[in-house]
Amino acid sequence: MTALTCFKSASRRLLSQDQGSLFTGSDPFQIKFQEILSEAIQDIAQAHDWNDLTKLCTLTTDGNTSDFALPADYDRMPIKADVHSSIWSVNYEAAKDNDEWIQLQRFMPSTIPGYWIIYGGQMHLFPIPRAAENPCFWYISTNIVRGSDGKLKPAFTSDDDTFVLDEQLLLLCAVWRWKQAEGLDYQEDMRNYEIRLSQLTAKDHGSKPIRSNRRGLNRLGIWAVAR
């Protein structure tokens, strides 16, 4: 579904009108719907760790670097997330917060391959990974829209931009958000959106579990095997 297709469908439902464009006009309804659409795609993107938005990042290690820039389209790591080493059979352990990260660097217990944390737009590993160890991790991309040139981007900017995820879900989300913004009764429309969202997330295999306390599971000591 393109941005214009969604706009036309919503306009027919909401105003019994047809529309010729979304981003090339200055009508108040067009301007407002651009904001509604922007909110809708962000709402959908944050609702689930969608498989279609999941990408793999592999870090290139040189034996001297411990801080790595995140991908330009990085939004977040999935709920069930790990940093994988290419040479050890166990994963890096996540520091639970910034204060623990400081403590780990000062008094790190004997462990392999080490620890990770994200802050300041970077992935930080400790101790410094070996050259060519090249750890990797999954992340959720911000790019939820595909332009007419085929390139992915985080927002609609043109009538012929296409939504990466489910078209009906986008329309349902835009409709209830517009009614809410107008002070109209939107409860039934929001329920329809939530039902569709539940159906899609049930079929999608992105991560949804509550992360359990796994501290200690990666601390296998001599059981860890270098590949």
C-alpha positions, 0 to 999 in steps of 0.5 A: 500500500502506498501512502496515497492509497492509504490516504484515499481509502481513509478519506473515503471512509472518514469524509466520503471524499476522494483525494488526488494526492497527499504530499503535493497539496496544502489542504488541512486534511492532507497536512493533518493526515501526513502527521497521522500517517507518521504516527501510525507507522511508528506505532506499528513499528514499535508494537512488535519485533517484526521479522521484516524489520529484523536485520543482522549486524556483524562487527569488524574487529581488529584486536584494538577496538572495543567501541563500534558504531551502530548501523545507520538504521538501528532502532533497537535490539529484539527483546530476546537479543544476544551478541554472538561471538564467531570463535566461542560457543557462548555469547557475550553477556549483557551488562544490566546497566551503565553502573554495572558496566563500570564495575565490570571494567574495574573488577571483571570476573574471569569470563569469556568472551566478555560483556556488552552494552549500548550507549552513546550510539555505539555497541561497546564490548569488554574486553577488546575482542580479538582480531577477526572475531567479528561478533554479530547481533540482530537488530530492528531497523527504522526503515519501515517505508520503501521508496519508488526507487526501491530504497528503504527509509524511516518515513513517508515522504512521497505519494508513491512510497510503500509501507513495508508491513501489512497494508490493512494494519496501516489503514486501520491505525490511521483511521482510529488515530484520525478519529481520536485527533478529531475528538470523535469516537474511535474505540471500535476502530482502535479495537479493530486495529488491535485485533488485526495487530494481534493476528499478525504478531501471532503469525510473525516470528519476531521475538515477543517473550519476556526476557528471563534472568539468564545471568550465569548461563553464559558463564560456562568456564572451561565448557566454552569451546573456541571454534 
